[in-house]
Structures are given as C-alpha cells and as structure tokens.
Amino acid sequence: MSACCTPGRPRGAGTGSAPVDLLPVPAIRPPAAHPPLVELSGGTFRMGDAFDEGYRADREGPAREVEVAPFALSATAVTNDEYAAFVSATGHRTDAERFGSSFVFHLRLHPDAHRHVLGSVQQAPWWLGVEGASWQAPEGPGSDLDGRGDHPVTHVSHHDALAYCAWAGLRLPTEAEWEYAARGGLEGARYPWGDDLTPDGREMCNTWQGTFPHRSDRPGGATGTVPVTAYEPNGYGLLNMAGNVWEWTADAWGPAERVIRGGSYLCHASYCNRYRVAARSHNTPDSSTAHGGFRCARDARPAAPTPTTEVPV
C-alpha cells in the first residue's frame, strides 16, 4: 500500500475489521435530507490512464471502453454537518472511535494533541497515529469542527461510509461510476476540467502547494480541507472530484482492501500525482485518515410513465 497517500490499519486489526453488515442498520432518513444528487445518463466512456502517467502498481491502464448504466451521484462529498445528523439519529460510532485513534498529518496536529501521538508511519513519518483523533476531532484532542460544517467529513472508514449510505437509502459509487462522473463528459482528459492543472492560472482543486511534506506555500501555511462547494464544478455539475479528500468506492482493490479515488489536499506532483481522474489508490476498510471521505450514489430511478390521452368514442 502507498502509505504516503493513505496510511492504514494492519489487515484484520481488532474490532474495526468487522464488516459493516454485522452492525445494526437504522431507519432510513427522510429523502428531503439527502445530499443533492445529480442524475447521470451513463453510457460508454474510456476509463483509465490515456497519458501513461500513472503508477504501474496502481493498475490505471490500459485505457479501455467501459459501459456504465444510468445512476445518480452526490454533487459533493458528505459534509461534517450531514454526518453529524446521521450520528445524532443513529448513535453510530466510527471505526476511529472504536479503535481509539486515527491518522493525522503532522502539520495539522493540534497543540493539545502532542501528548496523544502514538507514533508515526515508518514509510511516511508525516503521518501520525493520534489517540482520540476522529471525525469530530480531526486534528486530535483539542480540535473540533467549529466553522467546518460544510467541509467534507474525514476520519471515516469504508465501514462508516457504508453505514451512512444505508441510513440515507443510498450506496457508494462503483469505481467505474466514479471515474465516469469525474470526467464530466470530457473524453480522455487528465483532470475533471481538462488537461491543464491550472488553466489560465486558475486554481481548480485543493492540492498541496509548496514543498511536501514540510512547507505549505498557501497563505499562512494553510493545509487541510476546504468547503465541499469550493472551486468550479465539472461538466456534470459535480464538485471537488479532484483533491480535497480521497473518496471511498464500492469496489475491492484486492481480497482485503477497497479502492479510493480523487486524491486529497496532500497530493503533489513531486510524490503523489494522484489527483488525475484516472488515478486510484486503496486502503483497508477499517482505516481512517484526516484526508479520507466519501460521496454517495444510487441507481437511476425508473422513468415516470407517459400519460396517455383517451379519445372519446
């Protein structure tokens, strides 16, 4: 696994490895409370790396024709406010809370959390295991969600994402659905908006700026998530399909891992060029990080029958 991108728990580690379908699934919430969904017509598209820029181990290629049935996808990732509503209604405890820790990027660690650091990831020491880090305390004990209700929820495992989707009457997108949607109707493009990362100098997504992992060149050295509605939508009206947070999909990477898509605010061309639409990575389903979230999908609804007008005889 590429720990620089997605640090994870060892396979089969403790209670967090329990499949989500063994957990009670609460009643579905009212449809009016669902995140906004965009109806997508589906069809055949070219999936995979058309530029041969991906990492061989990620199996991005070869580019190939894939058919996707009509479906709907959330315009944005699930927010902290939306996840809070789910937790309030169900009492759900995330894997991070059940394990008692999660992974925090070293420059984001809250000052009060230094004594709660359990250690760092050997291959990527900028990732710290922090006791008490969770979706409600993203930078560890002492941190909170003040002013970040519209940011994507983080520190959620694949299990946690599935539990939210079940409650919402939705599901996670397949990997093919995710890439189809991310492309926004563009054939073979590098990014959701085209082939240039910053067309006409415009910043199009939330990725790392500076020298990774020690210096951010954003104003004030800022790092971290931004609101889910930040930046321009793609051709399908979907936001932040590149950068901000990695997003869980329904598909398996292998016997014990799940595919994640989209890159995050920590991606940078110098080490992790995974904010391209063809890029993919993976993590164990009980793992959670400060840069991992999800968005929801559902099958297309049947078309309403066409009214007929009877001719009087």
Steps between C-alpha positions, in 0.01 A plus 500: 500500500614855429525619860604848388148545366285283723638366828289210620447252777650152466267252338271332748586742780260466791135595505529738207525208260138399562298539179242776512215265415540350848414837652135606548370709211272778629188630330548697181477874544251714304596538131488880531805484728721319247802680355420644154526235229580551133328266255750358249397328179786252490630344181835390363814694589875448486621408849862505614824688442516625140834678559702215655567723801374271773682274740538146366409346833171692497381322184351811341538369149458414233227746410195300391135540409268452797120519510320656796126478558306817591546598865505800732794637699525757777611837369738523796671283757303439819556791738568514872149638556341217301703239682411659834130460415560130432686450828236694693222284356675164539768523768749355250858469629765518231787256472735780611297539818481126560874456448574815697729659241537616141766647270578874500739690272788637710451867407132478597552357849323709766736642766306320773538168317880463510487283811245276327728403209542123494769494230562570133472290186841356419481554123334842539595667831278799423206276593443476875280254682314717750296377793160669502512621140160452333251667269404733786864573595677495162835625632486302822386591854441873533381542140138526389280573198434867575455680166535176304144373477513530120839327471513132404483259793831321556631218720225274364574142400341305218279338765390844622425618147286191434309554824420860404392393150271230641338755729457745214353240263800541272821311421862562412581547130686231312846593381379523140208722600735724696737549206218546249358773722836662572572540129193719462449400139858568389655220298840387630579822688757509776285690752125559546539833315755411228870429457654805672524501879461878521332623178570871450658499845176401678520269799251220436541268798633471853839331478836565664688817416858530621766246591339182622478406784670778694391834352169626369511807278134581552427822692598450862632153421144370484432132438187290534152472357290775344119521462351235273367775271841659446635528144318463171275201425582266215282458192248293695469750783707291743741672737844406629541178305872576524677591823354592841439144626543147373164332441408140573343296221306174509770300321762270648867558421586149610381246757528741796504856368266749332562748219518872573488773239563871445813589694505748786634830633831320556556391139795656315668416172832451680385181670129423443362597163166341588260790451455399135161346415658165405704476821409247767624381836378274780471440871365244744128545567547571871762773444433871545707809431484879518467516121250223429126544439231385257199595290182302435333351194178320413355313205302703246132529578258351246357756263146608579244352260393729219135610549267395223200688380199286425294602199125492576297268279 
